[in-house]
Amino acid sequence: MAVAIALGLVQVAASPAQAAVPNRWGYAYVDVPAGIPSLAHQAGSWPGGFNVSVTPGVPGETIVRFPQIAGPGGVAHATAVANAPYICQVAKWTPVGPDQIVVVRCHQFGGAPVTTPFTVTWSESTPPMVGPAGQGFGYVHYNGGTVASFNSAGGANVVSVLGVGWYKVDMNGLGFATPAGNIQVTAQNDLTQARCKVVNWAPGVAVQQIEVRCFNAVNTPMNSGWSLTYQRERNINGRWVPPKAFAYTFDHTPANPGPYAPAPAGVNYNSQGVVNTVRSSGVGLRMVTFPRVGFPIDHVQVTAYGNNPDHCNLQTLWNTTGAVATVRNVQCWTGVTRADRASFVSYTSTQ
């Protein structure tokens, strides 16, 4: 392992998988600086009678406590929710007694700390865990050499360093014949402001190859920790039944005014077999519609795509009406200016 780290290459093997659900998971929409955030948008594998709670930390920091699901590893994701170029990252996560603590820090483009609503999720899986043919799930937490990893196919996830703040992830065994699935990436940094995104995706029969780049509070590449989750016909936490109501899409043609259905169908999955659509709501604003999966107690994560330092977040809280989940809007930014940029969007409910 020491030799692999010195060469900028880390490999983590997974055992053959057979089980059906992640060990532990939780998500929340944090809309208060302290107390219990929205009950309409928090859920997890904890027993009944418990709720997510939050407390403030240093400026821009929120300490999220997921009850009764403490675990040693896993991955965490966060997305800022604001009509502004705000960015949220995960500083760290750790078990404290029976609870899982996830520390989220948010800042404006440029670095000033900011208090803003955000979505956050944490989950941990260990082998065995596999689903029906065609499905796949994996994650990597990389922080400069120490890696937490899961691969539902039992293959090895390999991280290689391509340059400053530039990483390649090979998820062996999770490949597919055509582009399929969704990717979420979040910076993990306890020292300074950071953001990370997907800059390249090369699906293949044997392996998913994904490139991640990280930047500082402006646009300079920087080395940083990060979490990456790959989902294919599973929700963001790795489950498939339940829930039966989840969806994701890859808005890879953001200049298309729409409504359009991203193709091929594998990147625009809906667990109810209907078609998700994306349309423009203005420059840098993309409205995403997920039919038949929109139910309360739900969650959304967003990740920017493209070989540039631009970033994306949620303009406001999504809504559900008549089983339709509407994300209005995903907004993307070049610095502090909205711009049409590609993005990955993942939605799940507890239904």
C-alpha positions in Angstrom: 0.0 0.0 0.0 2.8 2.4 0.8 4.3 1.9 -2.7 0.9 2.5 -4.3 0.4 5.7 -2.4 3.8 6.9 -3.4 3.0 6.4 -7.0 -0.2 8.2 -6.7 -2.2 5.0 -7.1 -4.5 3.5 -4.5 -6.4 0.2 -4.9 -9.1 -1.1 -2.7 -10.6 -4.5 -3.3 -14.1 -5.5 -2.4 -15.4 -9.0 -1.6 -18.1 -10.7 -3.7 -21.4 -9.2 -2.9 -24.8 -10.7 -2.1 -26.8 -8.6 0.3 -29.5 -6.0 -0.6 -29.1 -2.8 1.3 -26.4 -0.5 2.7 -25.4 -0.9 6.3 -26.4 2.6 7.3 -27.7 5.7 5.5 -29.3 9.1 6.2 -30.1 12.3 4.4 -31.5 15.7 5.3 -32.4 19.2 4.0 -30.8 21.5 6.6 -32.9 24.7 6.6 -32.2 25.9 10.2 -28.9 26.9 11.9 -29.7 24.9 15.0 -32.3 22.4 16.1 -34.2 19.9 14.0 -34.2 20.6 10.2 -37.2 20.0 7.9 -39.0 16.7 8.8 -40.4 16.6 5.3 -36.9 16.0 3.9 -35.0 13.8 6.3 -34.9 10.1 6.5 -32.4 7.3 7.4 -31.9 3.8 8.7 -32.3 4.8 12.3 -35.3 3.4 14.3 -38.5 5.4 14.8 -38.6 8.2 17.3 -35.3 9.8 16.3 -34.6 12.9 14.2 -31.6 14.6 12.6 -30.4 17.6 14.6 -27.9 20.4 13.8 -25.8 22.8 15.7 -23.6 25.7 14.4 -19.9 25.6 14.4 -17.4 28.2 13.2 -18.7 30.7 10.6 -20.3 28.9 7.7 -20.2 25.6 9.5 -23.0 23.3 10.5 -22.6 20.1 12.5 -25.2 17.5 11.4 -26.0 14.7 13.7 -27.6 11.6 12.1 -29.0 9.5 15.0 -28.3 5.9 15.7 -26.4 5.1 12.5 -22.7 5.5 13.6 -20.2 3.9 11.3 -16.4 4.2 10.7 -16.4 4.9 6.9 -18.7 5.6 4.1 -19.1 8.8 2.0 -20.9 12.1 2.4 -22.3 14.6 -0.1 -23.6 18.1 0.3 -25.2 20.6 -2.1 -25.9 24.3 -1.3 -29.5 25.6 -1.7 -29.4 29.3 -2.5 -30.1 31.8 -5.2 -26.4 32.7 -5.2 -23.1 31.2 -6.1 -22.7 29.3 -2.8 -20.7 26.1 -2.4 -21.0 23.5 0.4 -18.3 21.0 1.2 -17.9 18.3 3.8 -15.2 19.0 6.3 -15.3 15.6 8.0 -17.5 12.9 9.4 -17.1 10.6 12.4 -19.1 8.4 14.8 -19.9 10.0 18.1 -21.5 7.4 20.4 -24.4 5.9 18.5 -24.7 8.9 16.1 -23.0 9.8 12.9 -21.6 13.4 12.8 -21.1 15.1 9.4 -19.6 18.6 9.5 -20.6 20.7 6.5 -19.0 24.1 5.6 -20.4 26.5 3.1 -18.8 29.6 1.4 -19.4 32.1 -1.3 -17.4 32.0 -4.5 -14.2 33.7 -3.4 -14.1 32.1 0.0 -16.1 34.1 2.5 -18.0 31.7 4.9 -21.8 31.8 4.5 -24.7 30.3 6.3 -27.1 28.8 3.8 -29.6 25.9 3.5 -28.1 22.7 2.1 -28.8 19.1 1.4 -26.5 16.4 3.0 -26.4 12.6 2.8 -24.1 10.0 4.4 -24.1 6.2 3.8 -21.9 3.3 4.4 -21.9 -0.1 2.6 -19.9 -3.2 3.1 -19.9 -6.5 1.2 -21.8 -8.5 0.4 -24.3 -6.3 -1.5 -25.5 -6.9 -5.1 -28.7 -6.4 -7.0 -30.5 -7.6 -10.1 -28.6 -7.7 -13.4 -27.8 -4.2 -14.9 -27.7 -2.5 -11.5 -24.5 -1.2 -9.9 -23.3 0.9 -7.0 -20.0 2.1 -5.8 -18.2 4.8 -3.9 -14.8 6.1 -3.1 -13.6 8.5 -0.4 -10.1 9.8 -1.2 -8.1 12.2 1.0 -4.6 12.0 -0.3 -4.0 8.3 0.2 -6.5 6.9 2.7 -9.4 5.5 0.8 -12.8 4.2 1.9 -14.3 2.2 -0.9 -17.2 0.1 -1.9 -18.0 -1.8 -5.2 -21.2 -3.8 -5.5 -19.6 -6.0 -8.2 -16.8 -7.0 -5.9 -14.2 -5.4 -8.1 -11.4 -3.0 -7.1 -11.7 0.8 -7.1 -8.5 2.4 -8.2 -7.6 6.0 -7.7 -4.7 7.6 -9.6 -3.4 11.1 -9.4 -3.1 12.8 -12.8 -1.9 16.2 -11.6 -2.6 18.9 -9.0 -6.2 18.4 -7.9 -6.8 16.0 -10.8 -7.7 12.4 -10.1 -8.9 9.3 -12.1 -11.1 6.6 -10.6 -11.4 3.2 -12.2 -14.4 1.3 -10.8 -13.7 -2.3 -12.0 -16.6 -4.6 -12.5 -19.1 -1.7 -12.6 -18.8 -1.1 -16.3 -21.7 -1.1 -18.8 -22.0 -1.5 -22.5 -23.4 2.0 -22.9 -23.3 5.2 -20.8 -25.6 4.5 -17.8 -25.9 5.8 -14.3 -25.2 8.9 -12.3 -22.2 10.4 -10.5 -22.1 12.7 -7.4 -18.9 14.3 -6.2 -18.3 16.5 -3.1 -15.1 18.0 -1.8 -13.9 16.9 1.6 -11.5 19.3 3.2 -11.1 20.3 6.9 -8.4 22.9 6.2 -9.7 25.3 3.6 -12.5 26.0 1.1 -12.7 23.6 -1.8 -15.0 22.3 -4.4 -14.7 19.2 -6.6 -16.6 18.1 -9.8 -16.6 15.5 -12.5 -14.5 16.6 -15.5 -14.6 13.4 -17.6 -16.6 10.1 -17.7 -15.7 7.1 -19.9 -18.1 4.2 -19.4 -16.9 0.8 -20.6 -18.0 -2.8 -20.5 -15.5 -3.7 -17.8 -14.9 -0.5 -15.9 -16.3 3.0 -15.2 -13.6 5.6 -15.6 -14.3 8.9 -13.9 -12.1 11.9 -13.6 -12.4 14.4 -10.7 -10.9 17.8 -10.4 -10.8 20.1 -7.3 -10.4 23.8 -7.0 -9.9 26.4 -4.3 -12.4 29.1 -3.4 -11.7 30.8 -6.7 -10.6 28.8 -9.8 -7.1 27.5 -8.9 -6.6 23.7 -9.0 -5.8 22.3 -5.6 -5.2 19.0 -4.0 -8.2 18.1 -1.8 -10.1 15.1 -0.4 -13.4 14.2 -2.0 -16.2 11.7 -2.0 -17.6 10.1 -5.2 -20.7 7.9 -5.6 -21.6 6.0 -8.7 -25.2 4.8 -8.9 -26.9 2.7 -11.7 -30.5 1.9 -11.2 -30.1 2.4 -7.4 -30.7 5.4 -5.3 -28.0 7.7 -4.0 -27.4 5.6 -0.9 -27.3 2.3 -2.8 -30.8 1.0 -2.1 -33.1 -0.3 -4.7 -36.1 -1.9 -3.0 -37.1 0.1 -1.1 -37.2 2.8 -2.4 -39.2 2.2 -5.5 -39.4 6.0 -6.2 -36.1 7.5 -7.3 -34.6 8.9 -10.5 -31.5 10.6 -11.9 -30.4 12.4 -15.0 -27.3 13.8 -16.7 -28.0 17.2 -18.3 -25.2 16.9 -20.8 -26.6 19.4 -23.3 -27.3 22.5 -21.2 -27.7 24.8 -24.2 -30.8 22.7 -25.3 -33.8 24.9 -24.3 -35.9 21.7 -24.0 -37.8 20.1 -22.7 -35.5 17.3 -23.7 -34.8 13.8 -22.4 -31.0 13.2 -22.0 -29.8 10.2 -24.0 -29.0 7.4 -24.0 -31.8 6.3 -21.7 -29.3 4.8 -19.2 -28.2 8.3 -18.0 -31.9 9.4 -17.6 -33.2 6.7 -15.3 -36.6 6.7 -13.6 -37.5 3.8 -11.4 -41.2 4.0 -12.5 -40.2 3.5 -16.2 -41.2 7.0 -17.3 -39.1 9.7 -18.9 -37.4 12.6 -17.0 -37.1 15.9 -18.8 -34.9 19.0 -18.6 -35.6 22.5 -19.8 -34.2 26.0 -19.5 -35.5 28.5 -17.1 -33.0 31.1 -18.1 -29.3 31.3 -18.6 -27.6 28.9 -16.2 -31.0 27.7 -14.8 -32.2 24.2 -15.6 -35.6 22.8 -14.5 -35.6 19.0 -14.1 -38.9 17.0 -14.0 -39.0 13.5 -12.5 -42.5 12.1 -13.1 -44.2 9.5 -10.8 -41.4 9.4 -8.2 -42.2 12.6 -6.3 -43.2 11.9 -2.7 -42.5 13.6 0.6 -39.4 12.7 2.7 -37.2 13.1 -0.3 -33.7 14.3 -1.3 -31.7 15.9 -4.1 -28.0 16.1 -4.9 -26.3 18.0 -7.7 -22.8 17.8 -9.2 -21.3 19.9 -12.0 -19.7 18.3 -15.1 -17.2 19.6 -17.5 -13.4 20.3 -17.8 -13.5 23.7 -16.3 -13.7 25.2 -12.7 -17.4 26.1 -13.0 -19.8 24.8 -10.3 -23.5 24.1 -9.7 -26.0 24.2 -6.8 -29.8 24.3 -6.2 -31.5 27.6 -6.6 -34.3 26.7 -4.1 -36.0 23.7 -2.5 -37.6 21.3 -5.0 -41.3 20.4 -4.9 -43.5 17.4 -5.3 -47.1 17.6 -6.6 -49.1 14.7 -7.9 -46.1 12.3 -7.6 -44.0 14.6 -9.9 -40.8 15.9 -8.4 -39.7 19.2 -9.9 -36.2 20.6 -9.3 -36.5 24.3 -10.1 -33.8 25.0 -10.6 -30.3 23.5 -10.9 -28.2 26.6 -11.4 -24.6 26.7 -12.6 -22.0 29.4 -12.3 -18.8 30.7 -13.9 -17.5 32.5 -10.9 -20.4 34.6 -9.8 -22.1 34.6 -13.3 -24.8 32.1 -14.2 -23.8 30.0 -17.2 -25.2 27.0 -19.1 -23.2 24.0 -17.8 -23.7 20.3 -17.7 -24.7 18.6 -14.4 -25.7 15.4 -12.8 -28.9 15.4 -10.7 -30.0 12.7 -8.3 -33.4 12.4 -6.7 -34.8 9.9 -4.2 -37.7 9.5 -1.8 -38.4 6.9 0.9 -41.4 5.5 -1.0 
